[in-house]
Every structure is written in structure tokens, then in C-alpha cells.
């Protein structure tokens, strides 16, 4: 199942609206890189596990 994380769900001084979705490991990697480069977080294994805990299941698209 695809997962997603949405910056709008977390407090942000920049008002970031980025949402990242995909396979779990892809989302964790991309979200950690984004959080480090845009929001100033340290990209550590502990931070990646924190992100993993924030992931939500993406609803399948209606076809």
C-alpha cells in the first residue's frame, strides 16, 4: 500500500504545503531529505523513524 506524509499536518514557519506519496521507504527518504534541506532538520536514523511513524495510508484512486 502506498503511504504519504503531508507538511500541512505539522507546524511550519514557512507554511509548506508539500505532500509526498509512494512506497514507504521512498516517502521516508524523500521526506527526510526535504525536512533537512527546507526545514533545517537533521537527517538522522532517529528522525527517519519519527517520519515513518507519521506516515498515513494513501486511499486508492477510483477508476
Secondary structure, DSSP 8 states (H G I E B T S, - for coil): --EEEEGGGS--TT----EEEESHHHHHHHHHHHHHHHH-----HHHHHHHHHH-EE------
